[in-house]
Amino acid sequence: MKEYKIIKQTGTAVKSQQNFEDLVNSYAKMDWKLVNMFTHRGILKAVIERDKKPDE
């Protein structure tokens, strides 16, 4: 079974793009996989997934 999460970029400055990339990379280290990215009302969002851990 998979579990999904939506994460979003905070702020609108150029620095927030690097922060968002760092956020996505931090989730990747926890076995999350990027599925899709989109903008909603000017905010960049990402859908991530991973295999649900049996103890959760």
TORSE-908989 format. One line per 4 residues: their letters; for each residue z, y negated, x of N, C-alpha, C. Coordinates in steps of 0.001 Angstrom, whole numbers, plus 500000, padded with zeros to 6 digits. Each point is the difference from the previous one (the first is absolute). Example, Ala and Ser with C-alpha at 12.3 -4.5 7.8 and 13.67 -1.06 7.14 Angstrom:
as = 507800/505690/513190/500000/498810/499110/500000/498800/500900; 499280/498950/499650/500060/498810/500820/500730/498910/499230
! end
This chain:
mkey = 500000/501170/500847/500000/498830/499153/500000/498762/500896; 499290/498983/499559/499915/498738/500733/500902/498956/499357; 500404/499031/500789/500676/498830/499461/499245/498776/500499; 500030/498937/499199/499225/498807/500284/500895/498775/499985
kiik = 499561/498981/500736/500738/498748/500064/498985/498879/500148; 500295/498846/499419/499177/498813/500184/500816/499007/500819; 499417/499565/501103/500655/498995/500842/499154/498738/499969; 500629/498851/500224/499247/498753/499927/500293/499100/501185
qtgt = 499015/499159/500282/500115/499003/501051/500890/498881/499493; 500876/499513/500856/500841/498874/499611/499522/498759/500716; 499991/498896/499304/499535/498751/500580/498484/499925/500041; 499488/498866/500433/498556/499829/500055/499515/499515/501357
avks = 500884/499803/500932/499612/499515/501327/499310/501104/500792; 499282/499601/501033/499313/500962/500861/501001/500992/500590; 501185/499540/500344/501013/500884/500570/500357/501127/499030; 499944/499729/498691/500353/501034/499035/499006/501157/500039
qqnf = 498752/499754/500444/499035/501088/500140/500466/500985/501068; 500498/499473/501112/500522/500882/501045/501246/500722/499504; 500852/499291/499271/501202/500633/499453/499634/501123/499048; 498943/499793/499185/499573/501034/499059/499451/501209/500755
edlv = 499240/499753/501044/499493/501101/500823/501168/500770/500614; 501004/499296/500490/501190/500645/500549/500716/500827/498935; 500063/499468/498769/500638/500727/498899/499259/501301/499706; 498668/499927/499917/499195/501198/499743/500207/501017/501131
nsya = 500015/499531/501226/500214/500904/501139/501389/500627/499974; 500997/499257/499547/501356/500573/499925/500055/501118/498956; 499281/499833/498892/499931/501074/499007/499225/501202/500541; 498973/499752/500785/499224/501096/500596/500896/500873/500884
kmdw = 500932/499381/500685/500933/500761/500842/500916/500892/499165; 500129/499688/498701/500824/500808/499095/499125/500928/499154; 498804/500313/500513/499051/500938/499383/499318/499481/498743; 500026/498692/499751/499245/499425/498889/498565/499790/500446
klvn = 499055/500239/499095/498574/499827/500273/499457/498894/499106; 499232/499094/500578/499389/498924/499239/498881/500579/499132; 500064/499735/498691/499011/500517/499059/499001/498917/499624; 500493/498796/499729/499140/498924/499529/500678/498662/500266
mfth = 499182/498963/500173/500511/498638/500121/499229/499136/499011; 500699/499023/499431/499364/499110/499032/500771/498690/499944; 499395/498995/499391/500714/498750/499772/500227/499840/498504; 501157/499491/499665/500351/499711/498620/500657/498629/499990
rgil = 499359/499077/499293/500484/498615/499943/500190/499405/501386; 499072/500337/500894/500018/499440/501345/500949/500669/500973; 500657/501067/499587/500941/500705/500870/499408/501350/500378; 499963/500278/501297/499495/501268/500495/501029/501091/499723
kavi = 499524/501104/499416/500873/501133/499700/499369/501276/500522; 500820/500991/500228/499522/501287/500489/500677/501122/499238; 499223/501027/499702/500533/501216/499387/500128/501019/501122; 501188/500573/500147/500240/500994/501024/500511/501287/499346
erdk = 499786/501126/500676/500438/501277/499452/500547/500892/501116; 500791/500960/499597/500459/501049/500919/500398/501205/499173; 500141/501123/500673/500504/501186/499319/501465/499779/499690; 500357/500267/498763/501391/499818/499589/500863/501020/500715
kpde = 501089/499523/500529/500912/500890/500727/500778/500845/498999; 500226/501275/500308/500645/500911/499046/501406/499574/499579; 500719/499285/500850/501381/499635/499664/500095/498704/499207; 498870/499397/499622/500039/498737/499253/499754/500228/498532
! end
